[in-house]
Amino acid sequence: MEFANVLIVKDAKEHTIGNLSITNGKFSDKSYDKIQAECTGLIAYPSLINIHDHLVGNWVPKGAPSRPYANTSIWVDELNESESVKERDKFWKSNLHDLLNDNGLDLALLGAYKNIFSGVTVVQDHVPRQKEDYYQAFPIKVIPDYQQGHSITKQNWWGGDELAEEMKKTAGKIPFIIHLAEGSDELARSEFDELVKLGLLKNNSILVHCTALTEEQFKQVKSAGASIAWCPNSNIYLLGTTLDIDLVLRLGVNVCLGTDSTLSGSTNLLKELIYTKQTFPELEYTTLFKMVTENPAKALKLDTYHGMIETDAEANLLITRMNKKDPYENFVTLNTCDIELLLYAGKPVFGKVEYLKYFSWDAKDYYLFECDENKMFVIGHPEDILKKIEKKLGYKKHFDYLPF
């Protein structure tokens, strides 16, 4: 099919008005059928990649009884006593070893919808590796190929092998992901040296947060070719500080923007972009754009989608309203209801109902609702998950990231 007369943002450097074609779930150089959607005045972006989320953690409101914390190991210990987690426990008792049991998958799916409603089609769910059926259960890509550690201080308390063994299993071909130096005290500052000692600083390392790192340590991160997952909203909420982003970018480190969960972070990735620009106005729009497209694609070692619109790549596409003439500025002002259409591998997962006529679809596979007086669809049935939660709780429950 073809999207006609749309402003195509191929990457952080190139954009042009033209026709955008998709064939067999991939971007193509031309259309091979007669299906055409008129998109004058709209913008086509590569869909977003969320480098860091905890899908089962997307409960609300935030929970941090004693913030700000000197390090988040204290917060992890306190979190179970927060009102939010006590409420969540009524629906799902924490069992991170196997999320296919005891409503874990429903809760993770709810977290996936948080991402879908912000234009995300690829998300990294930072938990112990799950069974293959878990990763096959989502309507978007939840990264299945990675190894992980919770943190240097708490090791793999939530599940998984010894940290060095987890890294060994990657064989350098898939990411190794770990929270690092999340705080400002001596404990947080000590984690980097231990990371290096354990052989965990490599070009496939994704280091999450890094708020306590020094300039010299950031230079070592750059030299190793590792990436940083940055969650400024979560950092500032929990710790009252975040990493020196100007320094890190000046050093040329591959920085990616993530949400963390809603227990500490932004409502969704679109809100994280808006928050980050407001908090760090010196950051260029194109820099922020790369943090949720090209940069995480590189960090996650994606092979079918590089966070760009390019021929023969997986057709992960986000079409939006044009609220600002500059497409990169527009990108950093978007909200859920600005989304016209979201495709994952060429398949419609969210958008205005009017676009469904261009696709082969089955009504039972979608939920229809209204957003800003527009008739919208989303793949699957998040409303059933919400009803299940409310039945278990015995009262109505609102999640800010659900637009219905």
MOBELLIN-V93077 format. One record per residue. PSI is psi in whole degrees, -180 to 180 (999 if undefined). OMEGA is omega in whole degrees, 0 to 359 (* if undefined). Layout:
PSI;OMEGA
PSI;OMEGA
//
This chain:
172;185
134;172
114;191
141;172
39;180
149;175
109;186
116;176
98;185
-39;180
-163;184
-4;182
-28;190
130;172
145;183
153;175
132;181
-162;178
134;182
124;186
147;176
132;178
126;177
43;175
8;180
154;172
137;183
164;183
-16;177
167;179
140;181
13;175
-174;184
15;180
121;182
131;176
126;179
124;186
30;178
132;179
5;179
166;181
134;177
121;179
157;163
141;182
164;190
157;176
124;178
109;186
-21;185
114;176
160;169
99;193
-37;179
-3;180
7;186
53;173
163;178
154;0
-176;177
155;180
108;179
78;188
-32;188
28;181
155;1
153;183
148;175
-31;172
157;187
-4;171
-34;176
-44;180
-43;179
-41;180
-35;182
-23;191
-39;182
-16;178
0;179
153;181
-35;180
-47;182
-34;175
-39;177
-44;179
-34;180
-22;177
-24;179
-38;184
119;174
125;187
116;174
84;185
-9;179
-35;184
97;184
4;175
-5;183
157;169
53;176
6;180
-42;181
-39;177
-43;181
-39;177
-39;176
-38;176
-41;176
-34;176
-38;177
-34;172
-43;181
-43;179
-43;183
3;172
22;173
16;181
134;173
-5;176
128;181
142;174
118;180
106;186
91;174
171;172
147;179
135;182
175;175
155;184
-35;181
-30;178
-49;184
-23;178
-7;188
-4;187
150;178
-6;173
-180;182
114;169
116;190
121;180
-19;188
96;178
164;167
164;190
164;166
150;175
-57;180
168;176
-44;185
-46;185
4;179
-138;179
59;179
-26;186
-3;179
150;182
173;182
180;173
148;188
-45;181
-35;178
-39;177
-45;178
-42;180
-37;181
-21;180
-25;185
23;180
4;187
-19;178
163;185
150;166
124;191
132;182
140;169
137;183
132;171
47;183
85;182
-163;181
2;183
-176;183
-37;178
-47;178
-41;181
-26;184
-15;189
-32;184
-46;181
-38;179
-37;176
-47;180
-44;181
-36;181
-1;180
33;185
3;178
96;182
177;185
-7;175
9;180
133;169
112;185
119;188
123;173
-75;174
34;185
-22;185
6;183
148;177
171;178
-43;180
-39;179
-38;175
-35;177
-38;177
-37;176
-45;179
-46;182
-35;180
-18;183
18;179
166;180
157;177
131;171
117;187
127;180
74;189
-39;181
-47;179
-45;180
-50;185
-36;178
-47;185
-39;191
-18;185
10;180
170;174
-177;182
163;178
89;188
-35;179
-44;178
-48;184
-42;179
-37;179
-33;178
-14;177
21;177
144;177
104;183
134;180
145;183
130;178
172;184
-25;199
-170;177
168;180
-5;173
-17;177
-19;189
-162;184
164;177
-43;177
-176;187
-32;175
-42;178
-34;178
-39;177
-46;180
-46;180
-44;183
-43;178
-39;178
-37;183
-32;181
71;186
-17;180
-16;181
132;179
148;178
-39;181
-32;177
-45;178
-39;178
-46;181
-30;182
-18;180
13;178
-88;186
-44;185
-50;179
-29;176
-40;177
-47;183
-39;182
-2;179
44;179
139;183
-20;182
-8;182
120;184
21;180
25;180
160;171
106;183
146;183
135;178
1;174
157;176
131;185
77;173
107;195
137;176
116;177
129;186
169;170
159;174
95;178
-24;178
144;182
-39;177
120;186
-28;180
-37;173
-42;178
-42;182
-37;185
15;176
4;189
148;170
170;183
-47;185
-2;173
-10;182
125;176
-43;184
138;174
125;178
139;170
118;184
41;177
-1;182
134;180
126;179
-22;180
146;175
-167;178
140;182
-33;184
-22;181
-18;183
-23;180
-17;180
-3;185
160;171
119;185
158;181
125;185
-33;182
-16;182
-1;185
154;173
133;181
140;181
178;179
142;178
116;185
43;179
10;174
139;175
121;187
161;174
156;168
144;180
142;180
-162;186
75;177
-27;180
-31;178
-36;177
-43;179
-44;179
-39;180
-41;178
-47;183
-36;177
-40;180
-40;181
-35;183
14;178
169;180
145;178
130;181
131;174
122;187
-27;185
-6;176
120;186
31;179
999;*
//
